[in-house]
Amino acid sequence: MAHIHNERVMRMRVILIGGASGIAQAIASTVLDGGGEVVLAGRHRESLDAAVALLGPRASAVVIDLADESSIAQAASSVGSVDHVISLAADHANGPLGDLDGTAVRNAFDAKVIGPILLAKHFSPQVREGGSFLFFSGVAAWKPAPGLSVMATTNGAVAFLVEALAVELAPTRVNALSPGIVDSGAWDSMGSGKDTLFADTARTNPVRRVGQPSDIAAAALSLLTNTFVTGVTLHVDGGGRLS
Ligand SMILES: NC(=O)c1ccc[n+]([C@@H]2O[C@H](COP(=O)([O-])OP(=O)(O)OC[C@H]3O[C@@H](n4cnc5c(N)ncnc54)[C@H](OP(=O)(O)O)[C@@H]3O)[C@@H](O)[C@H]2O)c1
């Protein structure tokens, strides 16, 4: 079994949208370590190029803005066939309802919900036999909090989207991964608020620690390689949604 698993990883060609983010980098490194190839996608060429430079010659970059369908269609034809399409993109619209800007809310849905639907539309003809889509949800959907209604709704929609697409795109598999609080770099702009959030998370969740990108990468690899898993949302949150 281990042999089959390794063979699959070695042959893998994966595109990661939101590819310059912390979790994407950990997944990309895991695929590359196994002998695979990665294409990083996102809105900003400079951050993609910087990430590719760190990953080495089996990594490349393509610009995709999930709010722009033509960029998705162009990338699908320029990238060609892949084994897996992973979208980690998130564009946050957090804050009290009274302060929410409609455009920011729409951008959040573009990144997490509409963009993945359009990725499925344009990339499904490019996904090789045995391949899959993997979309990123998040613990906020199962643990609502004031100011996080958009995050909860977009992440929740991902869980239903993968069930629908698993049926529509069969036999291509479609899964979701829902991280808990992970030290991916995304929280660094919070300053000392990050320390408080992480200490609270580690105190209250069942595993008593925050997640690391490597925790998420290991779970993602399992969803990519287990060809009997489709239409699921895998919670990799240290049990955070239960606390
Ligand atoms: N870190 C956590 O604690 C945590 C918790 C729960 C869920 N998650 C989920 O896990 C995933 C990865 O999280 P992360 O912390 O590594 O990264 P992140 O900081 O949330 O990264 C988001 C990425 O999405 C890209 N992006 C945003 N809008 C886009 C668009 N319209 N088109 C294409 N790309 C777009 C951004 O790149 P550009 O701006 O350069 O385009 C960025 O690379 C996200 O979906 C996040 O919601 C994370």
Ligand as a Chemical Component Dictionary entry (heavy atoms), coordinates in Angstrom:
data_LIG
# 
_chem_comp.id                   LIG 
_chem_comp.type                 NON-POLYMER 
_chem_comp.pdbx_formal_charge   0 
_chem_comp.three_letter_code    LIG 
# 
loop_
_chem_comp_atom.comp_id 
_chem_comp_atom.atom_id 
_chem_comp_atom.alt_atom_id 
_chem_comp_atom.type_symbol 
_chem_comp_atom.charge 
_chem_comp_atom.model_Cartn_x 
_chem_comp_atom.model_Cartn_y 
_chem_comp_atom.model_Cartn_z 
_chem_comp_atom.pdbx_ordinal 
LIG N1  N1  N 0  -4.736 30.006 8.740  1  
LIG C1  C1  C 0  -5.788 29.641 9.451  2  
LIG O1  O1  O 0  -5.780 29.695 10.682 3  
LIG C2  C2  C 0  -7.032 29.163 8.754  4  
LIG C3  C3  C 0  -8.162 28.838 9.522  5  
LIG C4  C4  C 0  -9.312 28.400 8.883  6  
LIG C5  C5  C 0  -9.339 28.298 7.484  7  
LIG N2  N2  N 1  -8.219 28.646 6.770  8  
LIG C6  C6  C 0  -8.309 28.583 5.306  9  
LIG O2  O2  O 0  -7.191 27.918 4.764  10 
LIG C7  C7  C 0  -6.832 28.512 3.503  11 
LIG C8  C8  C 0  -5.349 28.901 3.504  12 
LIG O3  O3  O 0  -5.113 29.746 4.608  13 
LIG P1  P1  P 0  -3.727 30.533 4.832  14 
LIG O4  O4  O 0  -3.769 31.031 6.213  15 
LIG O5  O5  O -1 -2.576 29.730 4.360  16 
LIG O6  O6  O 0  -3.772 31.687 3.771  17 
LIG P2  P2  P 0  -4.438 33.095 3.568  18 
LIG O7  O7  O 0  -3.569 34.107 4.137  19 
LIG O8  O8  O 0  -5.881 33.049 3.962  20 
LIG O9  O9  O 0  -4.221 33.150 1.974  21 
LIG C9  C9  C 0  -5.182 33.450 1.118  22 
LIG C10 C10 C 0  -4.592 33.384 -0.288 23 
LIG O10 O10 O 0  -5.667 33.595 -1.199 24 
LIG C11 C11 C 0  -5.187 34.383 -2.281 25 
LIG N3  N3  N 0  -6.366 35.039 -2.853 26 
LIG C12 C12 C 0  -7.239 35.871 -2.231 27 
LIG N4  N4  N 0  -8.199 36.253 -3.096 28 
LIG C13 C13 C 0  -7.925 35.648 -4.280 29 
LIG C14 C14 C 0  -8.548 35.657 -5.556 30 
LIG N5  N5  N 0  -9.647 36.402 -5.827 31 
LIG N6  N6  N 0  -8.001 34.929 -6.547 32 
LIG C15 C15 C 0  -6.888 34.181 -6.317 33 
LIG N7  N7  N 0  -6.255 34.121 -5.128 34 
LIG C16 C16 C 0  -6.764 34.864 -4.122 35 
LIG C17 C17 C 0  -4.153 35.318 -1.662 36 
LIG O11 O11 O 0  -3.159 35.653 -2.574 37 
LIG P3  P3  P 0  -3.079 37.018 -3.382 38 
LIG O12 O12 O 0  -3.657 38.084 -2.468 39 
LIG O13 O13 O 0  -1.636 37.186 -3.685 40 
LIG O14 O14 O 0  -3.890 36.787 -4.593 41 
LIG C18 C18 C 0  -3.526 34.410 -0.579 42 
LIG O15 O15 O 0  -2.405 33.719 -1.130 43 
LIG C19 C19 C 0  -7.775 29.713 3.315  44 
LIG O16 O16 O 0  -8.850 29.337 2.499  45 
LIG C20 C20 C 0  -8.266 30.000 4.725  46 
LIG O17 O17 O 0  -9.555 30.595 4.761  47 
LIG C21 C21 C 0  -7.082 29.072 7.364  48 
# 
loop_
_chem_comp_bond.comp_id 
_chem_comp_bond.atom_id_1 
_chem_comp_bond.atom_id_2 
_chem_comp_bond.value_order 
_chem_comp_bond.pdbx_ordinal 
LIG N1  C1  SING 1  
LIG C1  O1  DOUB 2  
LIG C1  C2  SING 3  
LIG C2  C3  SING 4  
LIG C2  C21 DOUB 5  
LIG C3  C4  DOUB 6  
LIG C4  C5  SING 7  
LIG C5  N2  DOUB 8  
LIG N2  C6  SING 9  
LIG N2  C21 SING 10 
LIG C6  O2  SING 11 
LIG C6  C20 SING 12 
LIG O2  C7  SING 13 
LIG C7  C8  SING 14 
LIG C7  C19 SING 15 
LIG C8  O3  SING 16 
LIG O3  P1  SING 17 
LIG P1  O4  DOUB 18 
LIG P1  O5  SING 19 
LIG P1  O6  SING 20 
LIG O6  P2  SING 21 
LIG P2  O7  DOUB 22 
LIG P2  O8  SING 23 
LIG P2  O9  SING 24 
LIG O9  C9  SING 25 
LIG C9  C10 SING 26 
LIG C10 O10 SING 27 
LIG C10 C18 SING 28 
LIG O10 C11 SING 29 
LIG C11 N3  SING 30 
LIG C11 C17 SING 31 
LIG N3  C12 SING 32 
LIG N3  C16 SING 33 
LIG C12 N4  DOUB 34 
LIG N4  C13 SING 35 
LIG C13 C14 SING 36 
LIG C13 C16 DOUB 37 
LIG C14 N5  SING 38 
LIG C14 N6  DOUB 39 
LIG N6  C15 SING 40 
LIG C15 N7  DOUB 41 
LIG N7  C16 SING 42 
LIG C17 O11 SING 43 
LIG C17 C18 SING 44 
LIG O11 P3  SING 45 
LIG P3  O12 DOUB 46 
LIG P3  O13 SING 47 
LIG P3  O14 SING 48 
LIG C18 O15 SING 49 
LIG C19 O16 SING 50 
LIG C19 C20 SING 51 
LIG C20 O17 SING 52 
# 
